[in-house]
């Protein structure tokens, strides 16, 4: 019996020493390869790259499921006929040409505004020199009498 106890004690001591040696080897190996952790922010508001801003905004908007209850409901198709659409395009084209003609009448050869008055069918555009390089442009609606003005600086 005595021999048995000693062999058991010898075996448990050998297992304990072996386990300590293996864990010590693991700890020493881990200490050799460990590096410090460095936090790098992603959000530009917290020091991250500004190039991440658009990506984060798009991801947030894609996840946003809330809707404005007062917002108009989107239409599934165009409510105008092709004839109405063509008429709108034609009207915009004519107005664009009228604006170009009016602009050419109030612009000099050097591209600067020239004081004077230009009349179109429904509008009267008056340009007055205020001095010091400032011009007052007043547009008057001949039908309603309403007018709007703004100042423009010229060199």
GIDA-V579187 format. One record per residue. PSI is psi in degrees with one decimal (NA if undefined). NEAR is the number of other ideal C-beta (glycine too) atoms within 8 Angstrom. D_LAST is the distance of its C-alpha to the last C-alpha in Angstrom with 2 decimals. Layout:
{{PSI & NEAR & D_LAST} {PSI & NEAR & D_LAST}}
This chain:
{{-35.3 & 4 & 115.85} {-39.5 & 5 & 114.77} {-39.3 & 6 & 113.39} {-46.1 & 7 & 111.44} {-41.7 & 8 & 109.70} {-37.7 & 8 & 108.77} {-35.5 & 8 & 107.36} {-42.2 & 8 & 105.30} {-42.4 & 8 & 104.04} {-40.8 & 8 & 103.35} {-45.4 & 8 & 101.51} {-34.5 & 8 & 99.29} {-39.0 & 8 & 98.46} {-39.9 & 8 & 97.53} {-42.8 & 8 & 95.28} {-45.2 & 8 & 93.60} {-39.1 & 8 & 93.01} {-41.5 & 8 & 91.71} {-41.3 & 8 & 89.27} {-40.4 & 8 & 88.03} {-41.1 & 8 & 87.64} {-42.5 & 8 & 85.68} {-34.1 & 8 & 83.34} {-38.3 & 8 & 82.85} {-39.0 & 8 & 81.93} {-41.5 & 8 & 79.43} {-40.7 & 8 & 77.87} {-34.6 & 8 & 77.60} {-38.2 & 8 & 76.05} {-35.9 & 8 & 73.49} {-30.6 & 7 & 72.52} {-29.4 & 6 & 71.89} {4.8 & 6 & 69.43} {142.4 & 5 & 67.60} {164.1 & 4 & 63.90} {151.0 & 3 & 61.78} {133.4 & 4 & 59.78} {123.0 & 4 & 56.00} {126.1 & 4 & 53.97} {114.8 & 5 & 50.68} {151.4 & 7 & 48.65} {-42.2 & 7 & 47.34} {127.1 & 8 & 45.05} {-23.7 & 10 & 41.57} {-19.8 & 4 & 41.73} {22.8 & 6 & 44.69} {6.0 & 4 & 43.51} {178.6 & 11 & 44.07} {134.0 & 6 & 41.92} {-20.9 & 6 & 38.64} {-16.2 & 6 & 39.61} {-12.9 & 11 & 42.47} {-48.4 & 8 & 40.27} {-38.4 & 7 & 39.88} {-44.7 & 8 & 43.57} {-39.0 & 11 & 44.74} {-44.5 & 8 & 42.57} {-39.1 & 8 & 43.89} {-39.4 & 8 & 47.43} {-40.9 & 8 & 47.09} {-32.7 & 7 & 45.72} {-30.5 & 6 & 48.54} {-14.9 & 6 & 51.09} {114.6 & 6 & 49.64} {0.1 & 4 & 52.03} {147.1 & 4 & 50.86} {153.6 & 5 & 49.32} {120.8 & 5 & 47.63} {-20.9 & 4 & 50.26} {-3.6 & 3 & 47.67} {144.4 & 6 & 45.77} {147.2 & 3 & 46.25} {135.7 & 4 & 48.80} {142.5 & 4 & 47.55} {148.4 & 6 & 48.63} {-26.6 & 3 & 50.72} {176.5 & 4 & 49.46} {136.4 & 5 & 47.06} {-6.8 & 4 & 48.03} {147.6 & 7 & 46.48} {167.8 & 5 & 48.40} {-31.3 & 6 & 47.06} {-41.6 & 6 & 46.61} {-40.4 & 8 & 44.45} {-44.1 & 10 & 42.36} {-41.9 & 8 & 41.91} {-40.4 & 8 & 40.96} {-42.0 & 9 & 38.28} {-42.5 & 8 & 36.82} {-42.6 & 8 & 36.95} {-43.0 & 8 & 35.24} {-39.3 & 8 & 32.36} {-43.8 & 8 & 32.04} {-43.2 & 8 & 31.99} {-35.5 & 8 & 29.40} {-42.7 & 8 & 27.20} {-37.6 & 8 & 27.57} {-41.1 & 9 & 26.90} {-39.0 & 8 & 23.67} {-41.4 & 8 & 22.68} {-42.1 & 9 & 23.76} {-38.8 & 12 & 21.89} {-40.4 & 8 & 18.67} {-26.9 & 7 & 19.25} {-23.2 & 7 & 19.84} {-1.3 & 11 & 16.56} {138.5 & 9 & 14.34} {-179.1 & 7 & 13.73} {-27.6 & 3 & 14.94} {3.4 & 4 & 11.67} {6.1 & 5 & 11.47} {154.6 & 7 & 8.99} {141.6 & 11 & 10.87} {126.0 & 8 & 12.79} {140.5 & 7 & 14.40} {-168.4 & 7 & 18.12} {136.7 & 7 & 20.96} {131.0 & 10 & 22.36} {135.7 & 7 & 25.91} {-170.7 & 10 & 27.78} {-48.9 & 4 & 31.38} {-8.6 & 6 & 30.98} {152.2 & 11 & 27.37} {126.3 & 10 & 25.14} {118.8 & 14 & 21.36} {129.5 & 9 & 19.69} {120.8 & 15 & 15.97} {139.5 & 8 & 15.47} {120.2 & 7 & 12.71} {-7.2 & 8 & 13.21} {159.6 & 5 & 11.29} {22.7 & 4 & 9.03} {7.7 & 6 & 6.04} {138.1 & 11 & 8.81} {143.2 & 13 & 10.88} {121.1 & 10 & 14.51} {119.0 & 12 & 16.17} {123.4 & 11 & 19.96} {126.5 & 10 & 22.48} {131.5 & 11 & 26.05} {119.2 & 10 & 29.22} {-26.8 & 9 & 31.42} {-49.6 & 5 & 34.61} {-20.8 & 4 & 34.37} {-2.3 & 7 & 31.86} {144.3 & 6 & 29.99} {157.4 & 8 & 26.24} {148.3 & 6 & 23.44} {152.6 & 8 & 19.96} {157.2 & 6 & 16.86} {144.5 & 9 & 13.43} {134.4 & 8 & 10.20} {140.8 & 7 & 6.85} {145.5 & 8 & 3.78} {NA & 3 & 0.00}}
